[in-house]
Amino acid sequence: LSSLLVQHPRLPSHLPSLCLSQDAFTAFHKNEDLVKKYLSSLQIGQLAPDQPSSEPHKNEMLVKDFRELHSKVKQMGLLKPSHLFFFFLFLHAFLLDIGAWVVIWYFGKSWVPFLIAMAMFTTAQIQYGYFQHDLGHLSVFQSTKWSRFFHFIVIEILKGGTHSWWNHMHNQHHAKPNCFRKDPDLNMHPFLFSLGKKLSVEVRRHNVWDSFQGTESITVC
């Protein structure tokens, strides 16, 4: 694995999460042929027929049903992206973005044009956010290079963010979704939100324990 760590662009950040999960591994690797090219040298054999094909803590029947459903959906072509949809998604966001600046330039900086421009600009930024999310997931183009190129354009230039930061954080989110201390999307707790009764109870219990111990080492999940 040492050589693979150097070649793989995102492996170090969520290697522990993917090594034990076939479904997560499949979801993170869109190009199956490219994966086989790099991993064929690491293959040491096949599982025996009596060995479980899913993690011990998961319901094997549910996992089997999910994989059959995923295979059927893929064969039906429902996972193929609509380039026309994404084109119009980007176009209307871009026109709103340009329109916001035109309103300020033409009508001035008084309150009415400012509020109109702000509404247009905010809507454009939200739509850019949805678009960059799909680009970051490599869901827009069949080519990984094109997806990453346009992801860079949208999030870095049009939104002023960082594509490498987003990929790093969002991959961890999908590797351990809704796991406190492991899912970066939950790091905003307790400042903004904590969803779900179970998570709230667990977080509260560990926060009390952390305060008693004077540490921040407790991890949920």
N, C-alpha and C positions, 0 to 999 in steps of 0.2 A: 504493500500500500504506500510505501514511502515515495516511489516514483509517481504514483497516481495523485498524491497530494499536491505535487508540483504542477502536474498537467491540468488538474481539474480546477476550473475557475472559482467554484463556490463550495467545494467539499468541506474544508475545515470547519466552517461555521455551524453546520448541522449534521456532521458525520455520525455522532452517536444516535441521532433520531432516525436516520435513514437505514442504518445497518440492520435494524431489527424490524423494519417495516417494508414489505414488498410493495404494498399499494402506494405508500408515500414515495418510494423509489421510482415506481412507474410514473406517478404524477409529475415528478420533478424532471424526468428525462423523456422529452418529446420524440427525439430522433432515436428509435430503437436500433437502427443499423449502426449509428455512430457509437452507441453505448456498447454494443457487442464487439465492435472493433477494439475498444480499449480494455474491456473486461474479459475478453476471451482468454487472455494469457493468465488471468487470475482464477479461472474456473478450476475447481479441484474435484468436481464430481456432481452427481445428481442425488437428490434426497431419496431414501428408500421408500417403497410404497407405504410402509407402516408409520412413516414419520409425518407429523403434522405440517401442513403447508401454510399455517397462519400462526400468529403470536399466541402464546398460551392463554393470555388474558382476554382474547377475543372469541366471540361466538363463531365457530367454524362454519355453521350453516349460513349465517348472515354474511360472512365474508365471501362464501361461495356464490350466494345469490347476487351480491353486489358486483362481483367480477363478471358474472354472466350478463348482468344488466349493462355493465360498462362495455363489454364486448359487443352486445347487440346494438347499443346506441352508436358505437363507433362504426359498425358495419352499415348502419343506416345513413351514415354521413352527417349525423347531427352535430358532430364535433368539428366539422369543417367551417372555417370562418367565412363570413360574407364580406368581401372587400368593399362592396358598394355601401353596406351599412357603416363600416368604419370610415369610409371616405366622407360620407355625409355627416357623421359624428364629428369628425375633425373640421370639416368645412364650416358647419354652423357655429362651432366654438370659435374658430379663427375669425369669422365675420363679426361675431359679437365682440371679440377682443379688439379688432380694428375699429369697429363702430364706436366703442367706448371712447377711444382716443379722438375720433373724428368729432364726436359730440362736444368734448371739452375744447377742442381746437376751434370749432366753428361757432359754438354758442357761448363760449367763455366759461369762467369758473364760478358762476353764481350757484345758489343752492339747487335749483331745479335741474339744470343740466348735469351738475355734479352727482346728484342722487340717481339720475337716469343712467349716467355713465358707470357709476359704481355698481348698479344692478346688472348692467350688461357685462361688465368686467368680471364680477363675482360669478355669474352664470357660466361665463367662458372658462374661468379657472376651475370650476367644479367639473365641467365636461372634460377639460384637459386631464383632470385627475382620474376620471373613469377611463379615459382613453389610454393614459400612460399605464394604468393598472393592467389593462389587457395586453399592452405591448410588453410590459415587464413579465407577464406570464407566458410570453411567446405565443399568444393566441391569435395574432392578427395575420402574420405571414407564415408560410411554410418554412421559409428560410430563417434560421436563428439570427443570422447576421443582419438581415433587414429589420427584424423586430428590435434588436438591440440598438441599431442605428437610429431608428425613429423614436425609440424610447429615450435615447439620449437627447434628441432634438426637443421632444415635448417636455420632458421633466427638467432638463437643464436650462434650455433657452426660453421656453414659453412659460414655465412655472418657477424657474429659479431654484430648483431642488438639486439633489445629487442622485444619479441613477444607481451608483454602487452602494450608497447608504440604503436606498429603498430596497434593493434586491437583498441585501444582507439582512435587514430587519424583517422584510416580508417573507422571506424563505424560512426564517426561524418561526414566524407566526404560523405558517402552514405545517411546519414540522411538528410543532407542539401547540396546536390551537387551544386557546382558552385555559392554558396551564399557567397559573400564577408563578412569577419569577422566571418562566421559560418563554412565554409568549410576550414579545415586546409590546404588543398592542394593549396588554393589561398593565403595563408599567405606569400608566397614568393614575392607577388607583393609589391612594384614596382621593386624589385631587379632583377627578372628574366623575368617574363612575365605577361601579362594580356590579356586573350583570349576573342575575341568577341567584336564587336563594342559597343554593349549596355553596357556590363560590364565595358569596358574601359571608356566610357563616365560617367557612374555612379560613378566609383571609382575616376575619376578625379574631378568630381563635389564635392564629399564628402571630398576629400583630401584638396581642396581649402577651404571648409567650416571649416574643422578641423584646418587648419592653421590660419584662421581668428579668430576662437574661442579659439584656444590654447588647444583643447581637442582631444581625440581619441575615442569618444563615439558613432560616427555615425555607423550604421549598415545597409548594403544593404541586401534586402530580408525580 
